[in-house]
Amino acid sequence: QRILRLAEMCRRLETEEEKVLPFYPSSLAEREQQDVRRILAASPNEPLARALQDYVGLERFWQRFNKAKLEEKALERARAALANRNRHLRELLQQYLAGAALSQKVPRDPPL
């Protein structure tokens, strides 16, 4: 109940895109979606399925949680790629500066 209450409070902080667009568009055909709705509407016989019905309200929470985790992983990968690129550019800069320093030490015209 606490998580659901916090989710309702956070709803105000959502962006317009999050409010309007669904998180996971269904890849099921219309017929398959109807079958899913029919199955979900029927009362479950198994004890585990009955227990899970108590947590149906958390489905949106888990969608958001998973979306945030996926975005976090994508950002971690992007950060690692940028760190590698930065390291490579620093190495190139060091090589350039070492070459420039070396060329200043070597006289251009030998003394006659």
Summary of the structure (lengths in Angstrom):
residues: 112
radius of gyration: 29.1
end to end distance: 91.3
largest distance: 102.3
contacts: 185
relative contact order: 0.06
helix: 77%
strand: 0%
